[in-house]
Amino acid sequence: MNATEIHVEVDPALHLFVPAARRHGATALATDGVSTLGHVIESLGIPLTEVGALIVDGRPVLPGHVPGAAERVVVRPVERPQRVPGAPLRFLLDVHLGTLARRLRLLGVDTAYESTDIGDPALAARSAAEKRVMLSRDRGLLRRRELWAGAFVYSTRPDDQLDDILDRFDPGLRPWTRCTACNGLLREAAKDEVADQLKGGTRRTYDVFAQCAECGRAYWKGAHHDQLEAIVERALNRRGAVRS
């Protein structure tokens, strides 16, 4: 089988995934003449979840395109905000993204989270079954064909992770409406409904409560409320600044 040489230029937004030698201009790449462009791109280390337009000799093509000799390929990142057609926008996060999961839930974003390592096949299957966007820093997981949709989480810092996901997907925000523990919806609750979860000081000091309709957990504006409020305000203010 004869090798086919193509020239690939990767957008700077995707340089994280490719070797340093391929980060400057178009570089020559040998292919086998039968593999799809999507396969070639993944062989460079770039998950297709992060790829937007593919331009070959000035024209857009799909990942299934089989590149021919001397073709010049430009790989661009996904456009933002990214739209995921076919289902309401919902997320699934792997075991390493617990803080991000809690913050998305705090903002009212439908976010499932696996608190144990159930393995890539099970995560991909759940993504497909529930039509959830898989968020992960595991490139191997994001390459699984069963995924409904996926996105790489670029930062290790929770603040930056949240900023990036909100910027990329622009989800609707409804702060204080979801349980940060289980993702269930919150409802107003009388003090006597949650009395068994309250210590003496809390019972005497607070009168306004919410309760998760799924797991029953009680919520009130306790000692950590200011920290949570700051996260919510930052997200809302940033959303306003981006839209203006």
Sequence and secondary structure as in RCSB ss.txt:
>XXXX:A:sequence
MNATEIHVEVDPALHLFVPAARRHGATALATDGVSTLGHVIESLGIPLTEVGALIVDGRPVLPGHVPGAAERVVV
RPVERPQRVPGAPLRFLLDVHLGTLARRLRLLGVDTAYESTDIGDPALAARSAAEKRVMLSRDRGLLRRRELWAG
AFVYSTRPDDQLDDILDRFDPGLRPWTRCTACNGLLREAAKDEVADQLKGGTRRTYDVFAQCAECGRAYWKGAHH
DQLEAIVERALNRRGAVRS
>XXXX:A:secstr
   EEEEEEE GGGGGGS GGGSSS EEEEE SSS HHHHHHHTT  GGGEEEEEETTEEE TT    TT EEEE
EE  SS   TTS   EEE TT HHHHHHHHHTT  EEE SS   HHHHHHHHHHHT EEEES HHHHT TT SEE
EE   SSHHHHHHHHHHHH     TT B TTT  BEEEE GGGSGGG  HHHHHH   EEEETTT  EE S TTH
HHHHHHHHHHHHHHHHHH 
